[in-house]
Amino acid sequence: MQLSVVVPTLDGREQLARTLDALADHVPAAEIVVVNGPSTDGTTGMVRERDDVDVLVEVADRTVTAARNAGIEQTTGDVVALVDQGLSVTDEWYDALTDELDGADVVSGPVHEQLRGGMTTEEVESDALAGREITYFNGGNVAFSRSALDALDGFDEYLEIGSARDGAHRLAAMDFSVTWAPGMGVAREVGADGGGPETDPGWKYRSLAYRLVKNYGVRPRVAARLVAYAGRDALGSLRDVARGDATPSGWLGTGRDVISGLTIGSKDGAWARLLDRSTRRNPYGRSARSDRPVAVYDRR
């Protein structure tokens, strides 16, 4: 097995260094592809000074979805892993990955976060919708067989958030198996982040509506799920207003953002479903564009 590891980074020089150090210690034979951009903290110089990075890709797009696709495009391994900046693979990570890929197409594992009061660990999350059994994967700690990754055509770049969850729905539609391996853990130190974008409620619900309508169409079960999510959040926010932790005007403003997000996401999801009628459901995937890299430094 030849393993390629893609590490997207954005203004996280120190976090990235910890991730690369851990990969060098525990997975020394892997092909390492770093996708940077557009960082302003000297990340490029730091990466180019290292001898354990095979490819550095500079991109102008700030979304992690586009960065992951740009990195995947440069890989040559028959297995491709994604590890976010600030996450350090453990000594069991590689063995867990190889063991589980013998019987699965995609393997993901938990993030162990060291807090001052102890350690937290993610648990596997699954779902069922329209006859599909969906196992979600952690987009910052996952490994794909090449066949599964090519069938997905990478990630949907319409989505600034939620592209990994979208990928899980699409994998289920194509009957690829996703396994959660507790031993395939990564550690996050206090104060380190994975580089994910902060989003407003409007984008949260725009993403949710888009991926559900794109993958399942306009059907009562989808509408019911969207209403249930929005209603639950609305009640929670209303309790914050009652406690004095939020203002009524803020609650109303958030509500408008949620309704707008649901409307736009549903419309765009329906259009995306028409653009790609295959089970892949990825009209804005890896093959949709070739202009992501600004520069590529290849040492292979």
Secondary structure, 3 states (H helix, E strand, C coil): CCEEEEEEECCCHHHHHHHHHHHHHHCCCCEEEEEECCCCCCHHHHHHHCCCCCEEEEECCCCHHHHHHHHHHHCCCCEEEEECCCEEECCCHHHHHHHHHCCCCEEECCEEEEECCEEEECCCCEEEECCEEEECCCCCEEEEEHHHHHHHCCCCCCCCCCHHHHHHHHHHHCCCCEEECCCCCEEECCCCCCCCCCCCHHHHHHHHHHHHHHHHCCCHHHHHHHHHHHHHHHHHHHHHHHHCCCCHHHHHHHHHHHHHHHHHHHHHHHHHHHHCCCCCCCCCCHHHCCCCEEEEEECC
